[in-house]
Amino acid sequence: MKVPPLNLAKEYQEIKSEMDSALQSLYQSGQYILGREEQEFEKNFAAKIGAKFAIGVASGTDALYLSLMALEIGAGDEVITTPHTYIATGSAIAHIGAKPVFVDIDPDTFNINPDLIEKAITQKTKAIVPVHIYGMPCDMTKIMAIAKKHKLDVIEDCAQATGAEWQGKTVGSFGTFGAFSFYPTKILGAYGDGGAITTNDQKHADYLKLVRVHSDLTKEYIHKKIGVNSRLDTLQAVILDIKLKRMSEWNEKRIHAAKNYDAMLKEISEIQVPKRPSGIKQVFHQYTIRTKKRDELLKFLKQNEIYAGIYYPLPLHLQPCFEQLQYKKGSCPESEKAAGEIISLPLFPQIQPDEQKFVAAKIQDFFSRDK
Ligand SMILES: *Cc1c(COP(=O)(O)O)cnc(C)c1O
């Protein structure tokens, strides 16, 4: 048996007829960028997240970058974030000209440790970018309280967490902005690149709709502000709107599959299954276990055609591209330890119980072979 990290072709089969007919009409419409369907998707997406507005953009990276632009963050400013994330979180902050300040994680949730944030705040701090990693919501009660106390903006990086909830409220509806990615492998994935920003602020929404099209909504070629090209294709919006209707059901299947793994793996003392606090809904972009024998286990699984992954092997504060920030090994010890122990098992809505049993049996084999 071969167990892939995800199976998008199988997912397409579930929605094929609806998808094919929607795409046929789109091809015939001649409207391929933004447009009516894109506005419809924005409306539906905002409603799903529980935010007043959603603005479609070209990627999750752009969603972060444009949120920082809207807050006029730049040279001389500092932005607090986690080192345990995809590079885009840090590079968006650096690209805008600000300094990323990395705060270590809580080893149980893999998310930024809210109790360490205040120590990192300086006169220059403008915003906090919490990342809901693996679909696990950050402690938004604590983070929003800190932000309020120090008058900071919060940009939630929701790239891995579309539909996740903290205490009954959907992520992306807490901060000034929620930044989402629709990269194909994400919780809500397009058939190409895409992203969105959610906000409750009309002024911010208007600004984002303007700058994403080089500040020219009417195609008169007069540009009051320096903008960017970061639009969501109509095609992707049509695809996303169809998948959005299935998202809650698919997320429930992810949660169900995670519980299956919990039950299958809990007897293996050499691994730690994902912990989660009460009162949250994690949508399991990844099901990430910890073990001291990570590299050997990864190799063994690969030999058995089980495609596990490491997200991510090197924390951002130690990435070569951030060398000039002068972080040292040991500055974020929990992130560094996690990076050496994490392994994400195949989990996607269409995963079958026999595939999960095979994964669990091979992990069992690996550790008993060792004894
Ligand atoms: C994927 C991802 C991004 C970037 O999204 P793109 O659409 O690939 O640009 C940002 N942050 C996190 C945590 C991600 O997983």
Residues whose N, C-alpha, C, O or C-beta is under 5 A from the ligand:
A	BS01	LIG	S59 G60 T61 T85 Y86 A88 T89 V131 D157 A159 Q160 S181 F182 Y183 G194
